[in-house]
Amino acid sequence: MQVPAHVEYERASSVAHALSLLTRYGPEARILAGGHSLIPMMKLRLAQPETLIDINGLSELSYIEMTGGELRIGTLTRHAQLLDSAAAGERFPILHDAEKVIADPVVRNWGTVGGSLCQADPSEDLSAAFAALKASMVICGVDGSRTVSAREFHTGPYETVIAVGEMLTEIRIPVRPGGGSAYAKVGRRVGDWPVGAAGVAIWLDGEVVADAGIGLTAVGARQFAAPEAEEFLRGAPATDESFARAGEIAAEHCRPTSDRRGPAEYKRHLACELTARALHRALRRAWGG
Ligand SMILES: Cc1cc2nc3c(=O)[nH]c(=O)nc-3n(C[C@H](O)[C@H](O)[C@H](O)COP(=O)(O)OP(=O)(O)OC[C@H]3O[C@@H](n4cnc5c(N)ncnc54)[C@H](O)[C@@H]3O)c2cc1C
């Protein structure tokens, strides 16, 4: 059995305590949330932190609530909680679509929304969903907090803008009228990481797309987003032709690589097809269907 290297362990008793521990231990400290990604990486020596700061006791970081026209999700919210949340599912069905196909109930019961985003795996499902929803992330340090858009949050594979001494505390999604959203994923088997997936959100003005958000994962899309396809859709009629073209544009701008999950050209095909499919589903939902 693989065993992680020796590591110090601290259990945070509040957010302020977690931040002071992060500051005290510096760059070799890591937050422990669900541990579903971090612990396997430590076993494989792909991560070798000197100190783990366990935030699992911080119930103040586990919530889903509507405040000030935004849905706010605490970083320690488990996947299963998000999947069970009517407040999230009614306003943003894309989140339930995505959560239904993330891993299995064991992982979803303990894995966290914030841990998934901070892991920054290039195949992460929620990163694409939050990019589509144009969410923002609240990052805290001992000197205060700052907010960055979902599209600024990831700086590359397994990298984010979170600096030494900081942690993610909350995800915020603006609630806008006239919208619909959906997520479509292809995996090799049930509960697996995606071969490719697309999440979309559209806002209508009559028959016209007033605004659109398109998120892609596992296909090499910069910042998990497809801004060129969004730009094409803005002001376009909400038709089969527009959605097919948006899919093509999204596929043209991503940079998939061939790996065990599939060849690059197949992933590009998925980016096109799944974007169009999710747009159709989002449109039906925007119309109340
Ligand atoms: C078998 C299996 C299948 C999976 N399938 C999928 C899938 O299909 N799709 C998918 O998207 N995901 C999948 N996952 C990943 C799953 O969603 C995990 O929950 C997620 O990777 C990490 O969440 P966690 O809470 O366990 O984070 P952890 O493993 O505890 O942490 C991950 C990283 O984030 C950092 N971190 C955590 N919280 C914070 C914070 N608040 N501030 C700063 N840094 C923080 C940690 O220090 C660590 O570096 C799968 C995982 C497993 C084990």
PDBQT file of the ligand as one rigid body, heavy atoms in Angstrom, charges set to zero:
ROOT
HETATM    1  C1  LIG A 301     -12.250   8.383  -8.168  1.00  0.00    +0.000 C 
HETATM    2  C2  LIG A 301     -12.412   9.839  -8.427  1.00  0.00    +0.000 A 
HETATM    3  C3  LIG A 301     -13.126  10.246  -9.535  1.00  0.00    +0.000 A 
HETATM    4  C4  LIG A 301     -13.299  11.604  -9.784  1.00  0.00    +0.000 A 
HETATM    5  N1  LIG A 301     -14.015  11.988 -10.880  1.00  0.00    +0.000 NA
HETATM    6  C5  LIG A 301     -14.182  13.295 -11.151  1.00  0.00    +0.000 A 
HETATM    7  C6  LIG A 301     -14.933  13.724 -12.272  1.00  0.00    +0.000 A 
HETATM    8  O1  LIG A 301     -15.492  12.944 -13.033  1.00  0.00    +0.000 OA
HETATM    9  N2  LIG A 301     -15.012  15.059 -12.503  1.00  0.00    +0.000 N 
HETATM   10  C7  LIG A 301     -14.435  15.978 -11.678  1.00  0.00    +0.000 A 
HETATM   11  O2  LIG A 301     -14.549  17.164 -11.936  1.00  0.00    +0.000 OA
HETATM   12  N3  LIG A 301     -13.757  15.613 -10.565  1.00  0.00    +0.000 NA
HETATM   13  C8  LIG A 301     -13.607  14.292 -10.291  1.00  0.00    +0.000 A 
HETATM   14  N4  LIG A 301     -12.896  13.914  -9.172  1.00  0.00    +0.000 N 
HETATM   15  C9  LIG A 301     -12.308  14.942  -8.275  1.00  0.00    +0.000 C 
HETATM   16  C10 LIG A 301     -13.257  15.240  -7.120  1.00  0.00    +0.000 C 
HETATM   17  O3  LIG A 301     -14.196  16.160  -7.606  1.00  0.00    +0.000 OA
HETATM   18  C11 LIG A 301     -12.522  15.805  -5.880  1.00  0.00    +0.000 C 
HETATM   19  O4  LIG A 301     -13.467  16.113  -4.932  1.00  0.00    +0.000 OA
HETATM   20  C12 LIG A 301     -11.678  17.043  -6.177  1.00  0.00    +0.000 C 
HETATM   21  O5  LIG A 301     -10.630  16.726  -7.011  1.00  0.00    +0.000 OA
HETATM   22  C13 LIG A 301     -10.930  17.646  -4.983  1.00  0.00    +0.000 C 
HETATM   23  O6  LIG A 301     -11.770  18.043  -3.976  1.00  0.00    +0.000 OA
HETATM   24  P1  LIG A 301     -11.336  17.785  -2.476  1.00  0.00    +0.000 P 
HETATM   25  O7  LIG A 301     -12.297  18.514  -1.637  1.00  0.00    +0.000 OA
HETATM   26  O8  LIG A 301     -11.182  16.332  -2.241  1.00  0.00    +0.000 OA
HETATM   27  O9  LIG A 301      -9.923  18.551  -2.405  1.00  0.00    +0.000 OA
HETATM   28  P2  LIG A 301      -8.529  18.158  -1.768  1.00  0.00    +0.000 P 
HETATM   29  O10 LIG A 301      -8.019  16.896  -2.367  1.00  0.00    +0.000 OA
HETATM   30  O11 LIG A 301      -8.594  18.234  -0.287  1.00  0.00    +0.000 OA
HETATM   31  O12 LIG A 301      -7.662  19.405  -2.280  1.00  0.00    +0.000 OA
HETATM   32  C14 LIG A 301      -7.292  19.544  -3.643  1.00  0.00    +0.000 C 
HETATM   33  C15 LIG A 301      -6.312  20.736  -3.751  1.00  0.00    +0.000 C 
HETATM   34  O13 LIG A 301      -6.996  21.957  -3.500  1.00  0.00    +0.000 OA
HETATM   35  C16 LIG A 301      -6.404  22.653  -2.390  1.00  0.00    +0.000 C 
HETATM   36  N5  LIG A 301      -7.504  23.272  -1.656  1.00  0.00    +0.000 N 
HETATM   37  C17 LIG A 301      -8.653  22.676  -1.238  1.00  0.00    +0.000 A 
HETATM   38  N6  LIG A 301      -9.494  23.578  -0.703  1.00  0.00    +0.000 NA
HETATM   39  C18 LIG A 301      -8.860  24.778  -0.775  1.00  0.00    +0.000 A 
HETATM   40  C19 LIG A 301      -9.230  26.108  -0.399  1.00  0.00    +0.000 A 
HETATM   41  N7  LIG A 301     -10.409  26.392   0.156  1.00  0.00    +0.000 N 
HETATM   42  N8  LIG A 301      -8.349  27.112  -0.645  1.00  0.00    +0.000 NA
HETATM   43  C20 LIG A 301      -7.150  26.838  -1.220  1.00  0.00    +0.000 A 
HETATM   44  N9  LIG A 301      -6.746  25.603  -1.594  1.00  0.00    +0.000 NA
HETATM   45  C21 LIG A 301      -7.602  24.588  -1.380  1.00  0.00    +0.000 A 
HETATM   46  C22 LIG A 301      -5.656  21.593  -1.590  1.00  0.00    +0.000 C 
HETATM   47  O14 LIG A 301      -4.589  22.142  -0.837  1.00  0.00    +0.000 OA
HETATM   48  C23 LIG A 301      -5.162  20.692  -2.728  1.00  0.00    +0.000 C 
HETATM   49  O15 LIG A 301      -4.014  21.237  -3.315  1.00  0.00    +0.000 OA
HETATM   50  C24 LIG A 301     -12.717  12.575  -8.916  1.00  0.00    +0.000 A 
HETATM   51  C25 LIG A 301     -11.986  12.157  -7.784  1.00  0.00    +0.000 A 
HETATM   52  C26 LIG A 301     -11.834  10.815  -7.536  1.00  0.00    +0.000 A 
HETATM   53  C27 LIG A 301     -11.053  10.390  -6.343  1.00  0.00    +0.000 C 
ENDROOT
TORSDOF 0
